[in-house]
Amino acid sequence: MVKIPRSLPLYALLLIGGLCLSGTEAKAQKLSLGLGWHNPPGATVGLNAMWLWTNVAAELGLGWVKLDSVDTNSNTDQDTSTMVILGDANLKYLFMSGALRPYIQGGFGTGVYAAVGDVNDFDIGIGGGFLGAGLYLMVGGGYLYGSYNLTGEEGRFAQAGVGFWL
């Protein structure tokens, strides 16, 4: 039996993304900033930058998850502060033109964990991939969106948000 490496979907996504983006013209590029719920995946709320060509979009996101204080030695002092920030990178293919634009997307999550105090720790990682489908409502200087996504690790999740063209 042939074993497929876990990183193969990531490499495939990067290769497909490079091919999609190399076929686009820089003149057609639009840049937007958006605010999303569960975008990036797992984050409560996130800030996203999206570059849109005619039918291809690339998006990078940075999202807040939590700040916390932990009592690490069972006394009344809160001895360690922790922070978790999630991010993501994804590619989208948008169908049709006009105000309603269905799309498919694929990407992967990233994360940063830091702890300072009695326990000091720091970690950066790339999470599993995700695939999904959604719908943009593009009007005037901005857009609304919603999507439903599947991932092998967490199951499924929905995203929604708003963005504005710069």
C-alpha positions as CSV (number, residue, x, y, z in Angstrom):
1,M,0.0,0.0,0.0
2,V,1.3,3.5,-0.9
3,K,1.3,6.0,1.9
4,I,0.5,9.6,1.0
5,P,2.4,12.2,3.0
6,R,0.2,14.5,5.1
7,S,1.8,17.6,3.5
8,L,0.8,16.6,0.0
9,P,-2.5,18.6,0.1
10,L,-0.5,21.7,1.1
11,Y,2.0,21.2,-1.8
12,A,-0.9,20.6,-4.2
13,L,-2.7,23.8,-3.0
14,L,0.5,25.9,-3.5
15,L,1.1,24.4,-6.9
16,I,-2.5,25.1,-8.1
17,G,-2.4,28.5,-6.6
18,G,0.8,29.4,-8.4
19,L,-0.7,28.2,-11.7
20,C,-3.9,30.2,-11.1
21,L,-2.1,33.4,-10.1
22,S,0.4,33.2,-12.9
23,G,-2.4,33.3,-15.4
24,T,-3.9,36.5,-14.1
25,E,-3.2,40.0,-15.2
26,A,-2.0,42.5,-12.6
27,K,-4.3,45.2,-14.0
28,A,-7.3,43.2,-12.9
29,Q,-6.2,43.0,-9.3
30,K,-8.4,44.5,-6.5
31,L,-7.4,44.6,-2.9
32,S,-9.9,44.4,0.0
33,L,-9.9,44.3,3.8
34,G,-12.5,42.3,5.5
35,L,-13.8,41.4,9.0
36,G,-14.9,37.8,9.4
37,W,-16.5,35.4,11.8
38,H,-14.6,32.2,12.0
39,N,-12.3,33.6,9.3
40,P,-9.6,32.5,9.8
41,P,-10.9,29.0,10.8
42,G,-11.2,28.6,14.5
43,A,-10.8,32.3,15.3
44,T,-13.7,34.2,17.0
45,V,-13.1,37.2,14.7
46,G,-10.5,37.9,12.1
47,L,-9.1,40.6,9.8
48,N,-8.5,39.4,6.2
49,A,-6.8,40.9,3.2
50,M,-8.0,39.5,-0.2
51,W,-6.5,40.1,-3.7
52,L,-9.1,39.5,-6.4
53,W,-8.4,39.0,-10.1
54,T,-11.2,38.2,-12.5
55,N,-12.2,34.7,-11.1
56,V,-9.3,33.9,-8.7
57,A,-8.8,35.3,-5.2
58,A,-6.0,34.9,-2.7
59,E,-6.7,35.7,1.0
60,L,-4.6,36.0,4.1
61,G,-6.2,36.2,7.5
62,L,-5.2,36.9,11.1
63,G,-7.7,36.2,13.9
64,W,-8.0,36.6,17.6
65,V,-8.9,33.6,19.8
66,K,-8.1,34.3,23.4
67,L,-6.0,35.9,26.1
68,D,-5.9,34.2,29.4
69,S,-4.3,34.1,32.8
70,V,-3.6,30.7,34.5
71,D,-2.7,29.9,38.1
72,T,0.1,27.5,37.5
73,N,1.0,26.7,41.2
74,S,-2.4,26.4,42.9
75,N,-2.2,29.7,44.9
76,T,-4.3,32.8,44.5
77,D,-1.8,34.5,42.1
78,Q,-2.4,34.2,38.4
79,D,1.1,33.3,37.4
80,T,1.1,32.8,33.6
81,S,-0.5,34.7,30.8
82,T,-1.3,33.0,27.5
83,M,-2.2,34.2,24.0
84,V,-3.5,32.3,21.0
85,I,-3.7,33.9,17.6
86,L,-4.8,32.0,14.4
87,G,-4.2,32.8,10.8
88,D,-4.9,31.3,7.4
89,A,-4.0,31.4,3.7
90,N,-6.5,30.3,1.1
91,L,-7.3,30.5,-2.6
92,K,-10.8,31.0,-4.1
93,Y,-12.2,30.4,-7.5
94,L,-15.2,32.6,-8.1
95,F,-17.9,31.6,-10.6
96,M,-20.0,34.0,-12.7
97,S,-19.8,37.8,-12.6
98,G,-22.1,40.4,-11.2
99,A,-23.4,40.9,-7.7
100,L,-23.9,37.3,-6.7
101,R,-20.7,35.2,-7.0
102,P,-20.6,31.6,-5.8
103,Y,-17.1,30.3,-5.1
104,I,-15.1,27.3,-3.9
105,Q,-12.0,27.7,-1.7
106,G,-9.2,25.7,-0.3
107,G,-6.6,26.7,2.3
108,F,-4.7,25.9,5.5
109,G,-4.6,27.4,9.0
110,T,-1.7,28.7,11.0
111,G,-1.4,29.4,14.7
112,V,0.8,31.1,17.3
113,Y,0.7,30.2,21.0
114,A,2.7,32.2,23.7
115,A,2.8,31.9,27.5
116,V,4.7,34.3,29.8
117,G,5.2,34.0,33.5
118,D,6.0,31.0,35.7
119,V,5.6,28.9,32.5
120,N,7.2,30.3,29.4
121,D,6.4,28.7,26.1
122,F,6.1,29.7,22.4
123,D,4.9,27.7,19.4
124,I,4.1,28.3,15.7
125,G,2.4,25.8,13.5
126,I,0.6,25.1,10.3
127,G,-2.7,23.3,10.8
128,G,-4.7,21.1,8.5
129,G,-6.2,22.1,5.2
130,F,-9.8,23.0,4.5
131,L,-12.1,23.0,1.5
132,G,-15.4,24.9,1.1
133,A,-18.0,26.6,-0.9
134,G,-19.6,30.0,-0.4
135,L,-21.4,33.0,-1.9
136,Y,-20.3,36.6,-2.2
137,L,-22.8,39.5,-2.5
138,M,-20.7,42.2,-4.2
139,V,-22.2,45.6,-4.3
140,G,-20.7,49.1,-4.6
141,G,-17.5,49.5,-2.6
142,G,-17.8,46.2,-0.6
143,Y,-19.2,42.8,-0.2
144,L,-20.8,40.3,2.2
145,Y,-20.0,36.6,2.2
146,G,-20.8,33.3,3.8
147,S,-19.3,29.8,3.3
148,Y,-19.4,26.3,4.6
149,N,-16.2,24.4,4.9
150,L,-14.9,20.9,5.6
151,T,-11.7,19.8,7.3
152,G,-10.3,16.4,8.2
153,E,-9.4,17.5,11.7
154,E,-12.3,19.5,13.1
155,G,-15.1,18.4,10.9
156,R,-17.0,21.4,9.5
157,F,-17.4,25.1,10.1
158,A,-19.2,28.1,8.7
159,Q,-17.8,31.5,8.0
160,A,-19.4,34.9,7.4
161,G,-18.2,38.5,7.0
162,V,-18.0,41.8,5.3
163,G,-15.3,43.5,3.3
164,F,-14.5,46.8,1.6
165,W,-12.4,47.4,-1.6
166,L,-9.4,49.7,-1.1
